[in-house]
Amino acid sequence: MPDQPGQDSIYVQAARWRQGRDLELDLAGKMRILDHLSGYNPKIDFSGGDPMVLPENVQVMSEAGSRFGRDNVTLTATGAGLITWKPDQIAPLIGELNFTFDSPGYGNPEFRPRHYASRNLLHAARFARAGVKVRAECPLTTVNCSPERLEQIYRELFEHGIDTLLLMRLFPVGRGTFRRDMVPTRAQYLDAISTLQRLESTYGKPKIKLQCAMRHLAGTDDGVNPCDLMRESFGLLTDGTLLASPWALNIHGKPLDDAWILGDLGNHTLAEILASEKSMEYRGKLDQNFGQCKVFSFLHSSKEKATDRIFDRSDPLYPEDAPAGADKVELLKASSRVQTGAPSEYEPRSHMTKLNHAGPDPQQTAQRVQGNMRERVDAVAFDLDGVVWRSFEPIPHIGEVIKRIRAAGLKVCFLSNYANRDRGFLCDRLADIGIPSEREDMFTSSFLAALHLRSTQSHRRHYVTVEDGSALAEEFRSFGMPVETLASAPASEDSPCAVVVGYSESFGYQDVARLLRISGRVEGLYATARDRWYGARSGPLPASGWIVAAAEEVLARRAVTLGKPNALALQTVANFISVPVGRILMVGDSVESDVTAARNSGAISCLFRDQAAPAMTLPAGARADCEVTDLREIVSLLS
């Protein structure tokens, strides 16, 4: 929607546009929501994006406070939304202000927009000084859970008079889908809780509170199920859709699955919705996975029915809670994939099925793993180089295998760390070898990078290290994002920028010198991939890993990888093809890239060891869920 200068703010214009298309409730519809809560004593949290950028939401807050009491109204907002409001305008309407603060005031620009944390704290402190109860919310990540970083966070909150600090899990949903590799381990969560409780005993406040399933982890639930889904909390979308959880959203802001939708609160009362058969069924199942987070359970369950996944005991934070007689292999698999966050990449996994025989024997392969594979896979994601082709020469039997998989009703897509090949070009090459495919079936690291950076919009301009006109640059342009080659990046500008490292055979000394010249204003470093090698007919050749290493050394910062093995790669595929990530089989020839991507995201991994390819030494302990030496074995696995 184009901005219309001189009229309402872009946020108001966007709301009007959405309201005119029934994508968002108008003011009357929001007031109707309050009517439909009649008979209850609800606590309403105005949150999601930033409710303060739309003035009519203040009217709704005021009305909610008059009906249900000021203490039943909370506001979760950012500095960007609060900056236009004085505390005395909002303080009489709310009982508590919540804000996100997950890094020290100087911020973490690779995870949040520039100055996000400091501005949130600055404006929240204004409300604290005005006597408003203020709570900081800190999603714990592998970036901020060190004792040093947590002490910095706590001390800043203490110095600004913040009352409470809520420790939260990093939910791998919504925008968090792109940060699944930052989910801490169980041990890191426990250490973080201990560190902050020690600081509380020293300073007195902010008081430490634990979110839902974290209370179960810390053993402070007092025998009461800490998961507040449908007991104390629901999610409400802008169109009035009532969800069983406010966290059950995909990267597009839509429900993870229809199973999470309880009803339409815009047109039905809460009493009517809670009296429905679906709501009654759910309320009777709430304790089936006592203490566990139902969103994490849903994402990591291998059960076929979506409803069963919600109430499955599959939250990877609690492997000891597996029900008697449960498939321990599945639970351990989920635990190893998600708890590790950024693990030792080749951690041994002795519970995995390993196929290692001298030659292809599809029938034997099927017999050894079909108990684990049958009914578990809805889609197969193929790597390209080394699996589909080698230097664009097809691997034997690949066309036949894909044809049979599709005939069996499974979805087929392609997930590659290609950054220098256009998706249309790759689809044309597939057609040349008898594998018809659509552009929507193709997921390259350049596409994933552009998609991710468009969603974060943390930087005004993005620089790439490949030549102008490359696939990476074109993907950025396809999303309407400004992009320049590194060669054209002016060294004299002061504006912040991000560097995106792709693949380029011409990358060399002059490029390193250009990186050094702009290093003072680089606020983000991203890599499409960091593979050490890729398979060619002549043998392995250097991939983009060495270029990433050079950029990291010059810019003195760690690059965020946006392709494989980052969990967001397969999670993005899952969202686009509408298949749970746990039901995707990832077929690749690289432990570092393909197998680790599957493990990080919760997908199933299949390592292809091509006997005709030059041998590569695998790291000690490298394991996949299954291994094949002939692609036809995959058909047997899935038959």
VEXRONU-342077 format. One record per residue (C-alpha): residue in one letter; x, y, z. Coordinates in nm, 2 decimals. Last residue first. Example, Ala and Ser with C-alpha at 12.3 -4.5 7.8 and 13.67 -1.06 7.14 Angstrom:
REM VEXRONU-342077
> S/1.37/-0.11/0.71
> A/1.23/-0.45/0.78
REM end
This chain:
REM VEXRONU-342077
> S/0.70/-4.71/0.04
> L/0.89/-4.43/0.20
> L/1.22/-4.61/0.28
> S/1.19/-4.81/-0.04
> V/1.17/-4.49/-0.24
> I/1.47/-4.35/-0.06
> E/1.67/-4.66/-0.15
> R/1.64/-4.56/-0.51
> L/1.89/-4.28/-0.44
> D/2.17/-4.54/-0.40
> T/2.43/-4.51/-0.12
> V/2.17/-4.44/0.15
> E/2.20/-4.31/0.51
> C/1.94/-4.27/0.78
> D/1.87/-4.04/1.07
> A/2.21/-3.89/1.01
> R/2.54/-3.93/1.19
> A/2.88/-3.76/1.22
> G/3.06/-3.90/1.52
> A/3.40/-3.81/1.38
> P/3.39/-3.56/1.10
> L/3.34/-3.70/0.75
> T/3.63/-3.74/0.52
> M/3.52/-3.68/0.16
> A/3.55/-3.95/-0.10
> P/3.53/-3.86/-0.47
> A/3.19/-3.93/-0.60
> A/3.08/-4.27/-0.75
> Q/2.98/-4.42/-0.42
> D/2.74/-4.13/-0.35
> R/2.69/-4.12/0.02
> F/2.34/-3.96/0.05
> L/2.26/-3.86/0.41
> C/1.89/-3.87/0.51
> S/1.77/-3.63/0.78
> I/1.43/-3.60/0.94
> A/1.32/-3.25/1.03
> G/1.34/-3.10/1.38
> S/1.49/-2.76/1.28
> N/1.85/-2.80/1.42
> R/1.87/-3.17/1.33
> A/1.75/-3.11/0.97
> A/2.00/-2.82/0.92
> T/2.28/-3.04/1.07
> V/2.21/-3.32/0.82
> D/2.21/-3.08/0.53
> S/2.49/-2.84/0.59
> E/2.77/-2.99/0.79
> V/2.67/-3.35/0.73
> S/2.67/-3.29/0.35
> D/2.52/-3.51/0.08
> G/2.16/-3.42/0.12
> V/1.81/-3.55/0.16
> M/1.59/-3.37/0.41
> L/1.27/-3.56/0.50
> I/0.99/-3.33/0.61
> R/0.74/-3.44/0.87
> G/0.90/-3.27/1.16
> V/0.88/-2.94/0.97
> P/0.51/-2.95/0.97
> V/0.38/-2.93/0.61
> S/0.22/-2.61/0.46
> I/0.46/-2.58/0.16
> F/0.56/-2.23/0.24
> N/0.57/-2.28/0.62
> A/0.77/-2.60/0.60
> V/1.02/-2.44/0.36
> T/1.07/-2.15/0.60
> Q/1.13/-2.40/0.88
> L/1.38/-2.58/0.67
> A/1.59/-2.27/0.62
> L/1.51/-2.12/0.96
> A/1.70/-2.40/1.13
> N/2.03/-2.26/1.01
> P/2.23/-2.53/0.85
> K/2.15/-2.43/0.58
> G/2.08/-2.07/0.46
> L/2.06/-1.76/0.67
> T/2.39/-1.77/0.84
> V/2.44/-1.49/1.09
> A/2.80/-1.37/1.05
> R/3.02/-1.33/1.36
> R/3.19/-0.99/1.40
> A/3.54/-0.84/1.37
> L/3.46/-0.68/1.03
> V/3.78/-0.80/0.86
> E/3.79/-1.14/1.03
> E/3.42/-1.21/0.98
> A/3.45/-1.10/0.61
> A/3.74/-1.34/0.55
> A/3.56/-1.63/0.72
> V/3.25/-1.57/0.51
> I/3.46/-1.58/0.20
> W/3.62/-1.91/0.31
> G/3.28/-2.06/0.38
> S/3.14/-1.98/0.03
> A/3.23/-2.30/-0.14
> P/3.57/-2.44/-0.22
> L/3.56/-2.74/-0.47
> P/3.51/-3.11/-0.40
> G/3.59/-3.35/-0.69
> S/3.63/-3.32/-1.06
> R/3.26/-3.38/-1.12
> A/3.18/-3.11/-0.87
> G/3.06/-3.14/-0.51
> Y/3.05/-2.84/-0.29
> W/3.29/-2.73/-0.02
> R/3.34/-2.54/0.31
> D/2.98/-2.44/0.34
> R/2.92/-2.11/0.51
> A/2.58/-2.01/0.36
> T/2.38/-1.70/0.26
> A/2.60/-1.51/0.51
> Y/2.49/-1.21/0.71
> L/2.69/-0.93/0.88
> G/2.50/-0.65/1.05
> E/2.58/-0.31/1.18
> V/2.85/-0.21/0.93
> R/2.92/0.16/0.97
> G/3.28/0.15/1.08
> S/3.36/-0.15/0.85
> I/3.31/0.05/0.53
> R/3.68/0.08/0.44
> L/3.76/-0.27/0.57
> L/3.50/-0.42/0.35
> R/3.64/-0.24/0.05
> A/3.99/-0.38/0.13
> V/3.85/-0.73/0.15
> D/3.69/-0.68/-0.19
> Q/4.02/-0.56/-0.34
> Y/4.19/-0.87/-0.20
> G/3.96/-1.12/-0.36
> F/3.61/-1.23/-0.45
> S/3.61/-1.33/-0.82
> E/3.47/-1.68/-0.76
> S/3.17/-1.53/-0.59
> Y/2.93/-1.68/-0.34
> G/2.72/-1.47/-0.11
> V/2.81/-1.25/0.19
> V/2.55/-1.00/0.30
> V/2.68/-0.68/0.45
> A/2.45/-0.46/0.64
> C/2.45/-0.08/0.65
> P/2.44/0.22/0.88
> S/2.46/0.57/0.74
> D/2.79/0.75/0.77
> E/2.87/0.77/0.40
> S/3.23/0.82/0.28
> A/3.31/0.46/0.19
> P/3.06/0.45/-0.09
> A/2.94/0.10/-0.17
> S/2.98/0.05/-0.55
> A/3.24/-0.24/-0.53
> L/3.04/-0.41/-0.25
> T/2.75/-0.44/-0.49
> E/2.44/-0.25/-0.42
> V/2.09/-0.34/-0.30
> P/1.77/-0.15/-0.23
> M/1.48/-0.38/-0.14
> G/1.17/-0.42/-0.35
> F/1.14/-0.79/-0.28
> S/1.24/-0.88/-0.63
> R/1.53/-0.64/-0.59
> F/1.67/-0.85/-0.30
> E/1.63/-1.17/-0.51
> E/1.81/-1.00/-0.80
> A/2.11/-0.91/-0.58
> L/2.14/-1.27/-0.46
> A/2.10/-1.42/-0.81
> S/2.37/-1.20/-0.95
> G/2.30/-0.88/-1.15
> D/2.56/-0.67/-0.95
> E/2.86/-0.89/-0.87
> V/2.87/-1.07/-0.54
> T/2.97/-0.93/-0.20
> V/2.63/-0.79/-0.12
> Y/2.55/-0.46/0.04
> H/2.21/-0.40/0.21
> R/2.06/-0.05/0.27
> R/1.82/0.09/0.53
> H/1.89/-0.17/0.79
> S/1.68/-0.36/1.03
> Q/1.40/-0.44/0.79
> T/1.34/-0.77/0.98
> S/1.10/-0.93/0.73
> R/1.29/-0.81/0.42
> L/1.61/-0.94/0.58
> H/1.46/-1.28/0.61
> L/1.31/-1.30/0.26
> A/1.63/-1.17/0.10
> A/1.85/-1.43/0.28
> L/1.61/-1.72/0.21
> F/1.60/-1.63/-0.16
> S/1.98/-1.62/-0.17
> S/2.00/-1.95/0.02
> T/1.79/-2.11/-0.24
> F/1.44/-2.26/-0.20
> M/1.28/-2.40/-0.52
> D/0.94/-2.55/-0.53
> E/0.77/-2.21/-0.58
> R/0.97/-2.17/-0.90
> E/0.79/-2.47/-1.04
> S/0.94/-2.80/-1.11
> P/0.95/-3.05/-1.40
> I/1.22/-3.32/-1.34
> G/1.33/-3.46/-1.68
> I/1.69/-3.36/-1.69
> D/1.64/-3.04/-1.88
> A/1.34/-2.96/-1.66
> L/1.58/-2.96/-1.36
> R/1.80/-2.71/-1.55
> D/1.50/-2.49/-1.62
> C/1.41/-2.49/-1.25
> L/1.76/-2.39/-1.16
> F/1.75/-2.10/-1.40
> G/1.42/-1.99/-1.25
> R/1.57/-2.00/-0.91
> D/1.86/-1.78/-1.01
> R/2.20/-1.92/-0.94
> N/2.48/-1.74/-0.74
> A/2.35/-1.81/-0.39
> Y/2.31/-2.19/-0.41
> N/2.27/-2.32/-0.06
> S/2.00/-2.56/-0.18
> L/1.66/-2.67/-0.07
> F/1.45/-2.84/-0.34
> C/1.09/-2.94/-0.31
> V/0.89/-3.26/-0.34
> K/0.54/-3.31/-0.18
> L/0.43/-3.67/-0.12
> G/0.14/-3.82/-0.30
> A/0.30/-4.15/-0.39
> A/0.32/-4.04/-0.75
> R/0.54/-3.75/-0.63
> I/0.78/-4.00/-0.47
> R/0.78/-4.21/-0.78
> K/0.87/-3.92/-1.01
> I/1.14/-3.80/-0.77
> V/1.31/-4.14/-0.77
> E/1.29/-4.19/-1.15
> G/1.44/-3.85/-1.21
> I/1.72/-3.91/-0.96
> H/1.81/-4.26/-1.10
> P/2.18/-4.18/-1.15
> I/2.29/-3.84/-1.04
> P/2.22/-3.59/-1.31
> E/2.51/-3.39/-1.47
> F/2.45/-3.02/-1.37
> S/2.81/-3.00/-1.22
> R/2.70/-3.29/-1.00
> W/2.33/-3.34/-1.00
> V/2.03/-3.42/-0.79
> V/2.22/-3.52/-0.48
> G/2.57/-3.38/-0.50
> D/2.46/-3.03/-0.58
> L/2.09/-3.00/-0.55
> D/1.97/-3.07/-0.19
> F/1.64/-3.25/-0.19
> A/1.34/-3.17/0.04
> V/1.09/-3.46/0.08
> A/0.74/-3.40/0.20
> D/0.47/-3.58/0.40
> V/0.69/-3.81/0.61
> R/0.62/-4.00/0.93
> E/0.36/-4.26/0.81
> R/0.63/-4.51/0.75
> M/0.98/-4.38/0.83
> N/1.06/-4.52/1.18
> G/0.93/-4.87/1.13
> Q/1.05/-4.85/0.77
> V/1.41/-4.83/0.89
> R/1.57/-5.17/0.86
> Q/1.32/-5.34/0.63
> A/1.33/-5.05/0.38
> T/1.71/-5.07/0.36
> Q/1.70/-5.45/0.30
> Q/1.46/-5.40/0.02
> P/1.66/-5.12/-0.14
> D/1.99/-5.31/-0.15
> P/2.24/-5.07/-0.29
> G/2.60/-5.19/-0.22
> A/2.84/-5.24/0.07
> H/2.61/-5.17/0.35
> N/2.59/-4.89/0.61
> L/2.25/-4.79/0.71
> K/2.25/-4.60/1.04
> T/1.94/-4.56/1.25
> M/2.00/-4.30/1.52
> H/2.01/-4.37/1.89
> S/2.39/-4.33/1.90
> R/2.38/-3.96/1.82
> P/2.74/-3.84/1.82
> E/2.77/-3.46/1.83
> Y/2.89/-3.34/1.49
> E/2.79/-2.97/1.50
> S/2.89/-2.90/1.85
> P/2.56/-2.74/1.92
> A/2.41/-2.40/1.83
> G/2.07/-2.45/1.98
> T/2.14/-2.78/2.14
> Q/1.81/-2.82/2.30
> V/1.63/-2.83/1.96
> R/1.79/-3.11/1.77
> S/1.91/-3.33/2.05
> S/1.57/-3.31/2.23
> A/1.37/-3.39/1.92
> K/1.58/-3.70/1.86
> L/1.57/-3.81/2.22
> L/1.19/-3.79/2.21
> E/1.17/-3.99/1.88
> V/1.41/-4.26/2.00
> K/1.22/-4.28/2.33
> D/0.91/-4.40/2.16
> A/0.67/-4.39/2.44
> G/0.61/-4.69/2.66
> A/0.56/-4.48/2.97
> P/0.51/-4.12/2.88
> A/0.81/-3.90/2.81
> D/0.85/-3.65/3.09
> E/1.23/-3.71/3.12
> P/1.28/-3.55/2.77
> Y/1.15/-3.21/2.91
> L/1.30/-2.92/2.71
> P/1.22/-3.10/2.38
> D/0.85/-3.05/2.43
> S/0.71/-3.38/2.30
> R/0.46/-3.49/2.55
> D/0.18/-3.46/2.29
> F/-0.12/-3.23/2.36
> I/-0.07/-2.99/2.07
> R/0.05/-3.28/1.84
> D/-0.27/-3.47/1.90
> T/-0.47/-3.18/1.76
> A/-0.25/-3.16/1.45
> K/-0.31/-3.53/1.37
> E/0.00/-3.70/1.23
> K/0.21/-3.74/1.55
> S/0.58/-3.67/1.52
> S/0.57/-3.40/1.78
> H/0.83/-3.12/1.77
> L/0.63/-2.82/1.66
> F/0.32/-2.91/1.85
> S/0.51/-2.98/2.17
> F/0.69/-2.65/2.14
> V/0.35/-2.47/2.11
> K/0.21/-2.68/2.39
> C/0.47/-2.58/2.64
> Q/0.52/-2.86/2.89
> G/0.41/-2.86/3.25
> F/0.15/-3.13/3.21
> N/0.14/-3.29/2.87
> Q/-0.20/-3.46/2.91
> D/-0.29/-3.18/3.16
> L/-0.48/-2.97/2.91
> K/-0.67/-3.25/2.75
> G/-1.02/-3.19/2.90
> R/-0.99/-2.82/2.81
> Y/-0.92/-2.91/2.45
> E/-1.23/-3.13/2.41
> M/-1.45/-2.86/2.57
> S/-1.31/-2.60/2.33
> K/-1.37/-2.82/2.03
> E/-1.72/-2.91/2.13
> S/-1.81/-2.55/2.17
> A/-1.90/-2.41/2.51
> L/-1.59/-2.20/2.52
> I/-1.69/-2.03/2.19
> E/-2.04/-1.95/2.31
> A/-1.91/-1.81/2.65
> L/-1.65/-1.60/2.46
> T/-1.94/-1.44/2.27
> H/-1.96/-1.48/1.89
> N/-1.91/-1.25/1.59
> G/-1.58/-1.07/1.66
> L/-1.47/-1.36/1.89
> D/-1.45/-1.59/1.59
> G/-1.37/-1.94/1.70
> L/-1.12/-2.18/1.86
> I/-0.84/-2.17/1.61
> W/-0.53/-2.36/1.71
> A/-0.62/-2.68/1.51
> D/-0.64/-2.45/1.20
> D/-0.26/-2.47/1.20
> L/0.03/-2.24/1.28
> P/-0.22/-1.95/1.28
> K/-0.13/-1.66/1.05
> G/0.13/-1.39/1.13
> H/0.32/-1.47/0.80
> I/0.61/-1.63/0.98
> N/0.37/-1.87/1.16
> L/0.16/-1.80/1.47
> A/0.07/-2.01/1.77
> W/0.22/-1.78/2.03
> P/-0.11/-1.61/2.14
> S/-0.24/-1.96/2.23
> A/-0.58/-2.13/2.20
> L/-0.66/-1.88/1.92
> L/-0.96/-1.64/1.88
> T/-1.00/-1.49/1.54
> G/-1.12/-1.13/1.57
> D/-0.96/-0.99/1.25
> T/-0.66/-0.85/1.44
> L/-0.58/-1.19/1.59
> L/-0.67/-1.27/1.95
> G/-0.46/-1.52/2.15
> F/-0.59/-1.69/2.46
> S/-0.47/-1.70/2.82
> E/-0.57/-1.80/3.17
> R/-0.69/-2.16/3.15
> M/-0.70/-2.18/2.77
> L/-0.32/-2.21/2.76
> D/-0.18/-2.12/3.11
> C/0.09/-2.38/3.11
> P/0.20/-2.38/3.47
> N/0.01/-2.70/3.56
> V/-0.03/-2.68/3.94
> G/0.20/-2.91/4.14
> D/0.37/-2.62/4.31
> D/0.50/-2.49/3.97
> T/0.84/-2.38/4.11
> G/1.05/-2.68/3.98
> A/1.27/-2.46/3.77
> L/1.17/-2.65/3.45
> H/0.81/-2.64/3.55
> R/0.83/-2.27/3.61
> M/0.99/-2.24/3.26
> A/0.68/-2.40/3.12
> C/0.48/-2.08/3.19
> Q/0.70/-1.78/3.20
> L/0.93/-1.72/3.50
> K/0.93/-1.41/3.72
> I/1.23/-1.24/3.87
> K/1.17/-0.93/4.08
> P/1.35/-0.62/3.95
> K/1.45/-0.57/4.22
> G/1.61/-0.67/4.54
> Y/1.97/-0.59/4.44
> T/2.16/-0.89/4.58
> S/1.89/-1.15/4.61
> E/1.77/-1.05/4.26
> L/2.12/-1.09/4.12
> R/2.13/-1.45/4.25
> Q/1.79/-1.51/4.10
> L/1.93/-1.38/3.77
> T/2.22/-1.62/3.77
> S/2.02/-1.92/3.87
> I/1.76/-1.86/3.60
> A/2.04/-1.82/3.34
> D/2.21/-2.14/3.45
> L/1.88/-2.33/3.43
> Y/1.81/-2.20/3.08
> Q/2.17/-2.28/2.97
> A/2.14/-2.63/3.10
> R/1.82/-2.69/2.90
> T/1.99/-2.57/2.59
> P/1.93/-2.22/2.45
> V/1.72/-2.15/2.13
> M/1.94/-1.93/1.90
> D/1.93/-2.17/1.61
> R/1.55/-2.12/1.59
> R/1.61/-1.76/1.52
> F/1.44/-1.71/1.18
> T/1.12/-1.87/1.31
> G/1.13/-1.61/1.59
> R/0.96/-1.38/1.35
> G/0.64/-1.58/1.39
> V/0.74/-1.91/1.56
> P/1.05/-2.05/1.72
> F/0.96/-1.92/2.07
> L/1.26/-1.80/2.26
> R/1.17/-1.90/2.62
> M/1.08/-1.62/2.86
> L/1.22/-1.47/3.18
> L/0.99/-1.20/3.31
> L/1.17/-0.91/3.48
> T/0.97/-0.70/3.73
> D/0.97/-0.36/3.89
> I/1.19/-0.14/3.66
> G/1.36/0.14/3.84
> H/1.60/0.25/3.57
> E/1.91/0.15/3.75
> F/1.76/-0.19/3.83
> L/1.68/-0.25/3.46
> E/2.03/-0.16/3.36
> R/2.18/-0.38/3.63
> Y/1.97/-0.68/3.51
> I/2.07/-0.65/3.15
> Q/2.43/-0.61/3.23
> E/2.42/-0.91/3.47
> L/2.25/-1.12/3.20
> R/2.53/-1.04/2.95
> E/2.80/-1.14/3.19
> P/2.63/-1.45/3.31
> S/2.58/-1.57/2.95
> C/2.22/-1.61/2.84
> N/2.21/-1.32/2.59
> V/2.33/-1.46/2.26
> T/2.22/-1.83/2.31
> T/1.88/-1.68/2.37
> L/1.65/-1.60/2.66
> P/1.34/-1.40/2.58
> C/1.35/-1.11/2.83
> E/1.03/-0.93/2.92
> A/1.05/-0.61/3.13
> R/0.76/-0.53/3.36
> V/0.64/-0.18/3.46
> K/0.39/-0.08/3.73
> V/0.30/0.28/3.65
> G/0.41/0.54/3.91
> A/0.51/0.82/3.68
> R/0.87/0.73/3.72
> A/0.79/0.38/3.59
> F/0.62/0.54/3.29
> R/0.93/0.74/3.20
> A/1.14/0.42/3.26
> A/0.94/0.25/2.99
> H/1.04/0.52/2.75
> L/1.41/0.48/2.80
> L/1.40/0.10/2.83
> N/1.23/0.06/2.49
> R/1.46/0.31/2.34
> S/1.77/0.13/2.47
> A/1.64/-0.21/2.35
> Y/1.56/-0.11/1.99
> H/1.86/0.11/1.94
> R/1.91/-0.04/1.59
> P/1.66/-0.30/1.50
> R/1.68/-0.63/1.68
> F/1.87/-0.96/1.63
> E/2.18/-0.86/1.44
> P/2.16/-0.51/1.59
> N/2.21/-0.64/1.95
> G/2.15/-0.33/2.16
> Y/2.36/-0.07/2.33
> G/2.11/-0.08/2.61
> P/2.20/-0.43/2.71
> S/2.00/-0.71/2.54
> D/1.67/-0.88/2.58
> F/1.45/-0.59/2.69
> T/1.09/-0.63/2.56
> F/0.83/-0.41/2.71
> N/0.53/-0.45/2.95
> L/0.33/-0.16/3.10
> E/0.09/-0.24/3.39
> G/-0.25/-0.14/3.53
> I/-0.35/0.07/3.24
> L/-0.58/0.36/3.15
> P/-0.47/0.63/3.40
> A/-0.11/0.58/3.30
> I/-0.18/0.64/2.93
> Q/-0.21/1.02/2.90
> D/-0.01/1.10/3.21
> P/0.28/0.89/3.07
> K/0.30/1.12/2.76
> W/0.24/0.95/2.42
> T/0.43/1.00/2.09
> I/0.74/0.81/2.21
> L/0.54/0.51/2.33
> G/0.50/0.34/1.99
> A/0.87/0.36/1.89
> G/0.98/0.28/2.24
> T/0.79/-0.05/2.22
> A/0.46/-0.16/2.36
> T/0.29/-0.43/2.57
> L/-0.01/-0.26/2.75
> T/-0.19/-0.42/3.04
> V/-0.56/-0.38/3.13
> N/-0.72/-0.57/3.42
> D/-0.58/-0.33/3.68
> R/-0.78/-0.05/3.51
> G/-1.11/-0.22/3.58
> F/-1.32/-0.44/3.37
> R/-1.57/-0.21/3.20
> S/-1.40/0.13/3.25
> G/-1.06/-0.02/3.18
> A/-1.18/-0.19/2.86
> E/-1.33/0.14/2.74
> S/-1.00/0.33/2.80
> M/-0.80/0.06/2.63
> V/-1.04/0.07/2.33
> Q/-1.00/0.44/2.30
> V/-0.63/0.40/2.32
> N/-0.65/0.15/2.03
> E/-0.81/0.42/1.82
> P/-0.47/0.60/1.82
> L/-0.30/0.34/1.61
> V/0.08/0.35/1.67
> M/0.02/0.25/2.04
> P/-0.08/-0.11/1.95
> D/0.28/-0.20/1.87
> G/0.36/-0.52/1.68
> G/0.14/-0.74/1.90
> S/0.01/-0.61/2.23
> F/-0.29/-0.48/2.42
> D/-0.31/-0.73/2.71
> I/-0.66/-0.78/2.84
> K/-0.73/-0.93/3.19
> P/-1.08/-1.08/3.17
> N/-1.34/-1.08/3.45
> Y/-1.61/-1.27/3.26
> G/-1.98/-1.23/3.21
> S/-1.94/-0.99/2.91
> L/-1.63/-1.08/2.70
> H/-1.84/-1.05/2.38
> D/-1.91/-0.68/2.45
> L/-1.54/-0.62/2.47
> I/-1.50/-0.78/2.13
> R/-1.78/-0.56/2.00
> M/-1.57/-0.26/2.10
> K/-1.30/-0.39/1.87
> G/-1.55/-0.43/1.59
> A/-1.67/-0.07/1.63
> L/-1.31/0.05/1.61
> D/-1.24/-0.14/1.29
> L/-1.14/-0.51/1.30
> E/-0.86/-0.62/1.07
> L/-0.85/-0.82/0.75
> D/-1.21/-0.72/0.66
> R/-1.09/-0.55/0.33
> G/-1.17/-0.20/0.44
> Q/-1.02/-0.27/0.78
> R/-0.69/-0.36/0.61
> W/-0.68/-0.03/0.42
> R/-0.78/0.17/0.72
> A/-0.51/0.00/0.93
> A/-0.25/0.07/0.67
> Q/-0.35/0.44/0.65
> V/-0.33/0.45/1.03
> Y/0.01/0.30/1.03
> I/0.14/0.52/0.75
> S/0.04/0.82/0.96
> D/-0.27/1.01/0.85
> Q/-0.26/1.25/0.55
> G/0.02/1.48/0.43
> P/0.20/1.21/0.25
> Q/0.00/0.92/0.12
> D/0.21/0.60/0.16
> P/0.16/0.33/-0.10
> M/0.00/0.00/0.00
REM end
